[in-house]
Amino acid sequence: MQNQKQRYRLRAPASGREAIAEVSGDGVYVDRESGEEMEVVAQTLPLAPSESALLRTPENLRCCRRCDQLIGLDVSDCPYCGLRQSALDGQ
């Protein structure tokens, strides 16, 4: 497994600034720009533990050639239909 720790989306209530970080239960997280204490608002995908450590954002997804489902760039086989994905050209 590549991804053992869960990442969370944090938000500063007054400014609305957000960050993504691995959070421990006893920590206090502060926005470095505003100095506000940040609150956990959501878990990010993929949920830990997972074989993938990439966040599931449009920049890190591609469509399967067979079933047209969105899958991670780091996935070799489509989790939906099992088709082996072609290698990426690095662009």
C-alpha atoms as one frame of an Amber mdcrd trajectory, in Angstrom:
protein
   0.000   0.000   0.000   1.296   3.447  -0.927  -1.201   5.532   1.012  -1.382
   4.583   4.708  -2.519   7.945   6.140  -5.807   9.683   5.428  -5.688  13.236
   4.071  -8.254  15.840   5.056  -9.468  19.153   3.672  -9.064  21.918   6.272
 -10.766  25.318   6.192 -10.211  28.560   8.081 -13.757  29.710   9.018 -13.361
  33.487   8.694 -11.259  33.712   5.535 -12.452  30.514   3.833  -8.878  29.534
   2.955  -8.391  25.798   2.510  -5.531  23.311   2.739  -5.099  19.560   2.389
  -3.055  17.767   5.053  -2.635  14.550   6.994  -4.214  15.250  10.385  -3.561
  13.706  13.780  -6.316  13.807  16.400  -4.419  15.909  18.936  -3.000  18.581
  16.597  -4.027  22.190  16.097  -3.710  23.407  12.527  -3.201  27.086  11.772
  -3.331  28.905   8.424   0.131  30.328   7.827  -1.232  33.409   6.006  -4.032
  34.518   8.342  -3.062  32.792  11.594  -6.585  31.364  11.936  -7.163  27.937
  13.413  -8.326  25.579  10.653 -11.143  23.043  10.977 -11.419  19.632   9.311
 -14.283  19.786   6.800 -13.869  16.597   4.726 -11.812  13.522   3.964 -10.180
  13.446   0.541 -10.330  10.580  -1.926  -8.895   8.012  -2.097  -9.681   6.929
   1.456  -6.763   5.372   3.339  -5.497   2.719   3.251  -5.265   2.711  -0.533
  -2.906   1.663  -3.294  -2.988   5.225  -4.595  -1.590   8.356  -2.983  -2.829
  10.770  -5.670  -5.700  13.078  -4.811  -8.711  12.510  -7.020  -8.791  15.839
  -8.811  -9.358  16.330 -12.550  -5.628  16.819 -13.068  -4.987  13.320 -11.649
  -7.712  11.414 -13.528  -8.173   9.895 -16.966 -10.966   7.973 -18.702 -10.827
   4.234 -19.193 -10.670   3.334 -22.914 -13.373   0.667 -22.580 -15.934   1.809
 -19.989 -15.268   5.614 -19.937 -15.147   5.684 -16.114 -12.761   8.129 -14.444
  -9.715   6.398 -12.960  -6.488   7.629 -11.387  -3.403   8.319 -13.474  -1.458
   5.917 -11.254  -3.833   2.977 -11.876  -2.623   0.268 -14.283  -5.895  -1.673
 -14.547  -9.367  -0.141 -14.563 -11.079  -1.017 -11.260 -14.468  -1.074 -13.058
 -13.886  -3.259 -16.131 -10.362  -4.616 -15.568  -8.885  -3.321 -18.834  -5.121
  -2.761 -18.719  -4.473   0.927 -19.376  -1.888   2.119 -21.848   1.247   3.844
 -20.581   1.144   7.633 -20.274   3.583   9.689 -22.318   4.496  11.908 -19.338
   2.650  14.999 -20.564
